[in-house]
Amino acid sequence: MASPGVLGSILIDFSTKGSFPGEESVSAARVEESALPGALVALNAAKTELETEIRQLSKDSAPDVDTWITHAQSIQNDIETSKQLASRIVRQAEADDKRLEEQEDTRTYVEFMAKEVELNEHLRQALEEMQRLNDQLDDAETLASEGNIMAALNMLGGIVLCFVSRRPNTDYGTEAWETISEVSPDTTVRAMKILNQRCLTLKHAIYEQFEIIFKALVVVNMDDRAITINQTIPSTPMTLTEATDILQRYKEVDKAAKQLWQDLDEAILRPRTELRAAPLPKIQIDENCIRTSEQLADNNIKALFKELESVICFLIENLPSELVKSLSDAMMPTLSARVKDLWLDTAVPASLDEIEKYQKALVQVQEFAKTLEVLGWPESHSFHRWVEDAHKNWLNKKKETVLDWTRNELSLGLGTPQVAERVQKKMVPRDEGMQITATSNAVDDAWDAAWDSDKEDSSPVEDERLPRDRPERNRGSLEEEQRNSSMTSTPLVPEEDDPADAWDWNDEDAADEAAVDPDASEPATTRDVSVVAQQNSNTELRQVVISEKFQTSSIPQAILKAVIGVLNDGAILTQPKNESLPISPAAPGLFNLPTLLLAEYRALSPLYYAENMNGNMYLLNDTVWLSDQLQDFAAQWKEREDIPERAVRMIKIDPEINKLISFGNRAYTNELIAQRTIIHDLLAGTQNFFQQEKDEIKDGIRFVIQQVRERNKAWFDIIPWSSCASATGSLVNAVASKLITDIFELPNIGVDEAEHIATIISKVEGLDDLFIKPGQHGANAVPLTGQFADKWFKLSFLNQVLQSNLADIKYLWTESELSYYFTAEEVVDLIGLSFENNTNVRQTIKEIKANPTPKEGSE
């Protein structure tokens, strides 16, 4: 424990020096309470000593302190003096700024007043200018009221120029005018609007007076159809030349010239040039007056041009040149177009008979064009061009006339039917020719070249008709088949198409009816023939003449007449003696005209053929007859000696003949497609015909047979019998195909149902009499149904199968001709439909499948 004396010393050192005791024993010693009084005594003693020392030091430094205080007081006084000086400087600076602001305000005020004075001066100048303009308007109004229109318009022109330019028309006040635009609208724009309105009103009034004077100079009398041109009038000193100057100055010449042209046209030229408004008055000129007289003018181009020339000379002599130029520019486009449309184009002949008159017209037009050039009148080039295009104009007229005539002929309809006969020579083998001689008939499945379409490739009939796994039949098998069917026909040529099969109305896809190839739809034909007692140098051939009669409408005769007429005109123009004719260059165009004519026939004729129930058949016959006539004409054309070689080469008939044949065959195709569609619909359409009620089946087959017979009757007198039989055969094929397809689609066929189906088929077989050649009766009447309907035998054999037992079916398959028309699979399906599945049935099916081509070995 530290003693009181040590503790006091430690506390003094800590207070004065901030030091701690260095000895551990002292710093870590415990201070007892009893030691505190002693420590306080030591501290008080140190305090007293320190105060004494301070007093001594203060006493020693007292003079220095007084000096410092004195200096501090002096500094304080200096600071106060500086503050006062600064305040005075600030107050003086503030007073200077105020004086400067007052000076700036004063300067601004002075500038403002100067501008105000300048503005007032400008305003005064503007008002004086307005006053001057107003005075000029007063003067112009006074001059106008005194009748001095020229001076009034001159003065008004200066005023109008002033308003347009927004400047005065003198140097005085220019700056003011520029400044006046900046003045408030309440003072200036309103005044200018008033002056401008007054100027426009005065201008309108003066122009009304001028128009009255101009109308007095150029007097138009619509009632008398006369126009009088005065150079001067007593009521005013203005002349026509001065009036024109005024119009020119104010750019009103074109307007006045246009109005004068309208009046001239309405009063004089239109009545004279309007060719449709007969009678035509003659134009009369008396000094300064032009009028229409009561005399009638000659209705020819020469007289028209003479009177037009006199009108132009009258205008040139009586009107100022400036007005004449504007008048001619407004007049000639309309007048020249009217003359060409109503006079020149109508003067173009449609035939060569009036070519001399046309040549005279060309000379007259050429002379009129030269007169226009001499007079300095426009539009002469249009008349020169019309003369240069003489051959084009004639060709266009010819084309228009021919096509219009053709349209009119077509619009008359089919007219009275015409009986036509087609004769062809053909080389046939001698044995066939002898047979033709004996039987007086021949069969040509291709319906000859003219009745055929332009087909390049044809599929063999046997490929379409026979199953693919069965070989083609030869002539012998066909004859045997026909004998077994109690039918006789001329042997078929295997390599030619059977046209009835070409319709592709097969059992498997009846939906393809609309996609029938028209080029494959040639009808077969059987022609009457007369044998010509001639033999070819080849002793194995014989020449026969085949003839057939059919009906045509009156349309093709008109078409042929037009075509031949056009080509004959072309031949005349190509002759050397006619090369100098102005229309001779039109010859190549004439040879192209038949193409357009026949194209028009193909485009429009269906509308008129459709008006007749048998229009498509008439169209077929018309195209056949027309193509034959054109072929004969083309052959004769090549043999003509009165036309040059180039004319022979220019004819383009052959391609048109091919188009005609295709056009006719398309009509034939469309007719058969339409009739087959009707038959298909009568046979329940897409439904199975035999799954209807018996009454519906009975009515349906009755309507079908009636439809086929009505079509056959309608076609019989129109097309050759062979063609009629071919078309009817196509309809019978449609019936047979639909019945065969529906029979195969039945789920089963009972005995009663088989008898019912056989009855239906028997009714269809009653159509056999439609295929008997006219003139054959009794035992000689041999139906050629199988020749024209390839599905006929298939339907007949199907009827036999439905009424036969298994043994009979097996016999028909192996010994008869059933395999020619049905495949083994089809016969098996028929057996499955008609018989229950038992041992005999399975054995028969097995034997048929084992022998799919029973006739192949026997052949």
Secondary structure as UniProt FT lines:
FT   HELIX           4..16
FT   HELIX           24..27
FT   HELIX           33..35
FT   HELIX           36..60
FT   HELIX           62..145
FT   TURN            146..147
FT   HELIX           149..165
FT   TURN            172..173
FT   HELIX           174..180
FT   TURN            181..182
FT   TURN            185..188
FT   HELIX           189..217
FT   STRAND          218..221
FT   TURN            222..225
FT   STRAND          226..229
FT   STRAND          232..233
FT   TURN            234..235
FT   STRAND          236..239
FT   HELIX           240..249
FT   TURN            250..251
FT   HELIX           253..264
FT   HELIX           265..269
FT   HELIX           270..273
FT   TURN            275..276
FT   STRAND          281..286
FT   TURN            287..288
FT   STRAND          289..296
FT   HELIX           301..318
FT   HELIX           321..339
FT   HELIX           340..344
FT   HELIX           345..347
FT   HELIX           352..354
FT   HELIX           355..375
FT   HELIX           380..388
FT   HELIX           390..411
FT   STRAND          418..429
FT   HELIX           430..439
FT   STRAND          442..444
FT   TURN            445..446
FT   TURN            448..451
FT   HELIX           461..465
FT   TURN            468..469
FT   HELIX           475..484
FT   TURN            485..486
FT   TURN            494..495
FT   TURN            499..500
FT   HELIX           501..503
FT   HELIX           510..515
FT   HELIX           518..520
FT   STRAND          525..535
FT   TURN            539..540
FT   STRAND          541..552
FT   HELIX           555..574
FT   HELIX           576..578
FT   TURN            579..580
FT   TURN            582..583
FT   HELIX           584..586
FT   HELIX           587..609
FT   TURN            610..611
FT   TURN            613..614
FT   HELIX           615..639
FT   HELIX           645..650
FT   HELIX           654..682
FT   TURN            683..686
FT   HELIX           689..691
FT   HELIX           694..716
FT   TURN            717..718
FT   HELIX           721..744
FT   HELIX           751..765
FT   HELIX           766..771
FT   TURN            774..775
FT   HELIX           778..780
FT   HELIX           785..788
FT   TURN            790..791
FT   HELIX           792..802
FT   HELIX           806..814
FT   HELIX           818..820
FT   HELIX           824..834
FT   HELIX           839..850
FT   HELIX           854..858
//
